[in-house]
Amino acid sequence: MAQTATRPAAPPQMQSPSQPQTVTLLLGDTLDLTGKQQPPKAARRKLFDYLEQELNVSFDIKAYPWPRAERHARDGAGLIFGLPKNADRLRDLRFSDPASSNTLWLVTRSDATFPFRTIDDLRGKTIGAVRGYSYGDEFERGRNKLFRVDDDIASRATRLQRLLLKRVDALLLYQPSSESQADVETSLDQFIRPHLKDLTLPPGVHLAVLPKPLQVENGMHFAVSRNHDDGLIDRINAALARQRKLAQR
């Protein structure tokens, strides 16, 4: 009995580590021309990998059209990333601190640019947007009143082709805030080049990014139903704070 009571604990290397908790991560669709879901971009994947390690979780990524992804998040079916804040969502969802930042640009044909300073400069134009996505309160107030909105699937190639075919006057495009206007134009030129073979464009026509963005430093957040937040948002915020501190060293 004495030997049993004083038996030493197993050495640390023999103790099994706790298994990562599986967390459903809801994302909006990002489709290619065939309608196939594309994987997260490298910077986003790096963010998810960091949080998985820091929080000891495993993300089960599920991508849906934005309205469906939002419904699932409100119902408590998972954590959602990339959903913009507005007054209605803030009532039902708890948002994290910004995990990354995007800039919202207006993209046009190079032979159909126009001056843009305020939302009023979009009057009478047709603006291409992703179906089910919200672009901020100011834009939503002008939707189909000040300007017409052409909602399309979340396929960048399809949307850019529609722009080049003059189906819309401009389209809205989020890019990381670290990218300048020239950076975005260069990346779009490289992206669209393989998709131009079926289009007949005037010589020299290309995609142009208007100098003034519609939104600057637009924060990208995680969010979860307020009725299903078990402390995950606080843990995400703490991990993001550690990441910022490391980046400042």
Salt bridges, closest charged atoms under 4 A:
ASP49 OD1 - ARG45 NH2 2.99
GLU52 OE1 - ARG45 NH2 3.51
GLU54 OE1 - ARG242 NE 2.84
ASP60 OD2 - LYS62 NZ 3.44
GLU70 OE2 - ARG74 NH2 2.96
GLU70 OE2 - ARG89 NE 3.05
ASP88 OD2 - ARG74 NH2 2.68
ASP88 OD1 - ARG91 NH2 3.09
ASP92 OD2 - ARG74 NH1 2.40
ASP111 OD2 - ARG109 NH2 2.70
GLU140 OE1 - ARG143 NE 2.75
ASP150 OD2 - ARG162 NH2 3.10
ASP151 OD2 - ARG143 NH1 3.21
ASP152 OD2 - ARG162 NE 3.39
ASP189 OD2 - ARG193 NH2 2.36
ASP229 OD2 - ARG94 NH1 2.85
ASP234 OD1 - ARG94 NH2 2.68
